[in-house]
Amino acid sequence: MTTLDRTLPEPTDEELVVALQNGERDVALTALEERYGKRILHFVQGMVRDQHLAQDVAQEVFEKLLVKNELYRPGTNFRAWLFEIARNQALSALRSQRRLPRPASSLQPGDHDDDLLAALAAPSDDRALEVEEFMAAFRAAVADLPEHYREVFELCVRRGVPYQDAGQRLGLPTGTVAIRIMRARKRLFGALQKHLGRLRRPPACFQ
């Protein structure tokens, strides 16, 4: 028997977090994203002043919620806790932007891999060579992902489609999309770890 029952009154934030902690990830995460997604996006966009970066950060907030929900203390203000995560993620994104000419996550849908390479490159030839090697390994690692991970990674991370929209396209709950993105990133990070160690700052899709 599930903790959440849609025939009952709308669950509280704390009930949703309990459900999330009890393994009802798809239902609970989707409900929380529907409740706070637009407000988080608006809040983050006010900090980063970039629509595409804000979408990435907002999605990362719910990824953090998925993997760090045990850090929430019952009885405290969940909304304040969630917005503090959003603030920290936005500040981290701003710090990253100061080190890169243009974050990989801000590329428009349809941009080519050459544009991604240019976005990550630094003035020195050595730096450009490192990034070129990384991009070759990155494309190979993405191609090696299981299809159900690769399709959501391509949609949400490389093309910037919001999780909810991707879920509607693929017929998946938003929570499932978030879980697959998280697992795709974990696989990619493992495959590319030796290359990431040579870069000054990992691309935004790994943060």
Stockholm file with secondary structure:
# STOCKHOLM 1.0

chainA/1-207         MTTLDRTLPEPTDEELVVALQNGERDVALTALEERYGKRILHFVQGMVRDQHLAQDVAQEVFEKLLVKNELYRPGTNFRAWLFEIARNQALSALRSQRRLPRPASSLQPGDHDDDLLAALAAPSDDRALEVEEFMAAFRAAVADLPEHYREVFELCVRRGVPYQDAGQRLGLPTGTVAIRIMRARKRLFGALQKHLGRLRRPPACFQ
#=GR chainA/1-207 SS CCSCCTTSSCCCHHHHHHHHHTTCHHHHHHHHHHHHHHHHHHHHHHHHCCHHHHHHHHHHHHHHHHHHGGGSCTTSCHHHHHHHHHHHHHHHHHHHHHHSSSCGGGCCTTCCHHHHHHHHCCSSHHHHHHHHHHHHHHHHHHHHSCHHHHHHHIIIIISCCCHHHHHHHHTCCHHHHHHHHHHHHHHHHHHHHHHHTTSSSCCGGGC
#=GC SS_cons         CCSCCTTSSCCCHHHHHHHHHTTCHHHHHHHHHHHHHHHHHHHHHHHHCCHHHHHHHHHHHHHHHHHHGGGSCTTSCHHHHHHHHHHHHHHHHHHHHHHSSSCGGGCCTTCCHHHHHHHHCCSSHHHHHHHHHHHHHHHHHHHHSCHHHHHHHIIIIISCCCHHHHHHHHTCCHHHHHHHHHHHHHHHHHHHHHHHTTSSSCCGGGC
//
